[in-house]
C-alpha cells in the first residue's frame, strides 16, 4: 500500500486556524454560533476550532456532538428514535467534519439538525474536500482540497483519537 501524507500536524493547525478566522469573518463575530461535530472525527475538530475562535475573539463557542446513524440513507429501517438535545433554534449551526466526499454524511447531519428544530442557518466546515459529490452539497470552509480518485482513501488521524495528526492518501 502506498501512503502519501498531504497534511502534517503543522499543516493541519494552519488549515484549522484559517477556517477559524474565516468563520469569524463570515459571521461578523461569534454571536449565536454553535459548532456541531459529526461523530467521530468532527467532534475534536469542532473543539479545536472553538478553542482557536476563543483565542481570537475571547468568546466561548458551544460545541456539540452529533450522531447521524439514525439519519443515514443506507439503513433499511431509518426511523429517528430520539430528538437530539441540540439547541439549534435561532442559531447559526456550523457542522464540522473531517472529510467531505459524496455528501451523504452531511445530508444526514442536516436531516438530524432539522429534526431537532429550525436553525437560523447551517454552514459546513471540513478539514478535507476530496470531491466526487453525489448530492449538491458544498462546504463553506475547507482546510484543503485534495482531488482524489475513487480507488484512493483519504485517512484523517487526530491526536485525540489516533495519537497523531495527519491527513494521508492511501493508494
Buried (B, 14 or more C-beta within 10 A) or exposed (E): EEEEEBBBEEBBBBBBBBBBBBBBEEBEEBEEBBBBBBBBBBBBBBBBBBBBBBEEBEEEBEBBBBEBEBBBEEEEEEEEEEEBEBBBEEBBBBBBBBBBBBBBBBBBBBBBBEBBBEBEEBBBBBBBBBEEBEEEBEBBBBBBEBEBEEEBBBBBBBEEEEEEBBBBBEE
